[in-house]
Amino acid sequence: MNTKAFIFDLDGVIVDTAKYHYLAWLKIANQLGIEFTHEHNELLKGVSRVRSLDIILGLGRVEASQEDKNKWLFEKNENYLSYLVDMDESEILPGVMPVLKYLKEKNQLIALGSASKNARPILEKTGTLEYFDAIVDGNDVSNAKPDPEVFLLAAKLLNTKPEDSIVFEDSVAGIQAANIGGMMSVGIGEASTLHEAKYIFKDFTHIDKSFIDDLIKG
């Protein structure tokens, strides 16, 4: 049987922590007198924490010292972590567990490729850590998506070539990163947004075993 590397983004793919990121950033934005809507939050999808702060400051045309930026970045993360305290397996998005379990049954390699610096505790709290053969998160890379560094490192840790890797992503930047890295891209979300992906599904409940089998054979 062929062995492929199946690489998953975290936020918006395995769990929906976007709401917690939004609330954490909203606190900072309110503190600075910057309007920050759900529409604005879409600009932060798949983007690093540092870049996200720059985007928010840009929205409010706020100039800041590096010292202030560091303080706000720390505050944002503390806000975010406070929302994760009660996180459990109920936060896993629909259809994800059957896919992870089927990949394990088929002896496929599974990795996480996420910009989040809190990936490990989230996987632990949701009971999914054991499914991953490799984890690459924001602590391991210096370049944010659409740079493919996070996915290329994941494939390397799994000792798999990029062309034998499949990436599941919900952000445009993530899909672009997979494509740039020479990997198969599978978009999870709206086709109108993720049209650059090779395949697109509304969510994991629309992915059946035959599709996974075809990816493994391909």
QUIRATA-V649494 format. One record per backbone hydrogen bond with DSSP energy under -1.0 kcal/mol. NH is the residue of the N-H (numbers start at 0). CO is the residue of the C=O. E is the energy in kcal/mol with one decimal. If there is no record, write none. Layout:
NH_CO_E / NH_CO_E
//
This chain:
4_163_-2.4 / 5_108_-2.9 / 6_165_-3.4 / 7_110_-2.7 / 8_167_-2.1 / 11_14_-3.6 / 12_9_-1.7 / 13_9_-2.1 / 14_9_-1.8 / 20_16_-2.3 / 21_17_-2.7 / 22_18_-2.0 / 23_19_-2.3 / 24_20_-2.7 / 25_21_-2.7 / 26_22_-1.6 / 27_23_-1.2 / 28_24_-2.9 / 29_25_-3.0 / 30_26_-1.9 / 31_27_-1.4 / 32_29_-1.0 / 33_28_-3.0 / 40_36_-1.9 / 42_39_-1.6 / 43_40_-1.7 / 44_41_-1.2 / 46_43_-2.1 / 51_47_-2.5 / 52_48_-2.1 / 53_49_-1.8 / 54_50_-2.1 / 55_51_-2.2 / 56_52_-2.8 / 57_53_-2.1 / 58_54_-1.9 / 59_55_-1.4 / 61_56_-2.8 / 68_64_-2.4 / 69_65_-2.7 / 70_66_-1.8 / 71_67_-2.5 / 72_68_-2.6 / 73_69_-2.1 / 74_70_-2.4 / 75_71_-2.8 / 76_72_-2.0 / 77_73_-2.3 / 78_74_-2.7 / 79_75_-2.7 / 80_76_-2.9 / 81_77_-1.7 / 86_83_-2.1 / 90_87_-2.2 / 91_88_-1.5 / 92_13_-2.8 / 95_92_-1.7 / 98_94_-1.1 / 99_95_-2.4 / 100_96_-2.8 / 101_97_-2.2 / 102_98_-2.4 / 103_99_-1.9 / 104_100_-2.2 / 105_101_-1.9 / 106_103_-1.7 / 107_102_-2.7 / 108_3_-1.9 / 110_5_-2.6 / 111_133_-1.9 / 112_7_-2.8 / 113_135_-2.4 / 121_117_-1.7 / 122_118_-2.5 / 123_119_-2.6 / 124_120_-2.5 / 125_121_-1.9 / 127_122_-2.3 / 128_122_-1.1 / 130_127_-1.7 / 131_128_-1.7 / 132_109_-2.8 / 133_109_-1.1 / 135_111_-2.3 / 137_115_-2.2 / 139_136_-2.2 / 146_143_-2.1 / 151_147_-2.8 / 152_148_-2.5 / 153_149_-1.4 / 154_150_-2.4 / 155_151_-2.1 / 156_152_-2.5 / 157_153_-1.4 / 158_155_-1.4 / 159_154_-2.9 / 163_160_-1.6 / 164_161_-1.8 / 165_4_-3.2 / 166_183_-3.3 / 167_6_-2.7 / 168_185_-2.3 / 174_170_-2.2 / 175_171_-2.6 / 176_172_-2.1 / 177_173_-2.2 / 178_174_-2.4 / 179_175_-2.9 / 180_176_-2.0 / 181_178_-1.4 / 182_177_-2.7 / 183_164_-2.5 / 185_166_-3.0 / 186_198_-3.4 / 187_168_-2.9 / 188_200_-2.7 / 193_189_-2.5 / 196_193_-2.2 / 198_184_-1.7 / 200_186_-2.8 / 205_202_-1.6 / 206_203_-1.5 / 211_207_-1.6 / 212_208_-2.8 / 213_209_-2.1 / 214_210_-2.0 / 215_211_-2.2 / 216_212_-2.3 / 217_213_-2.2
//
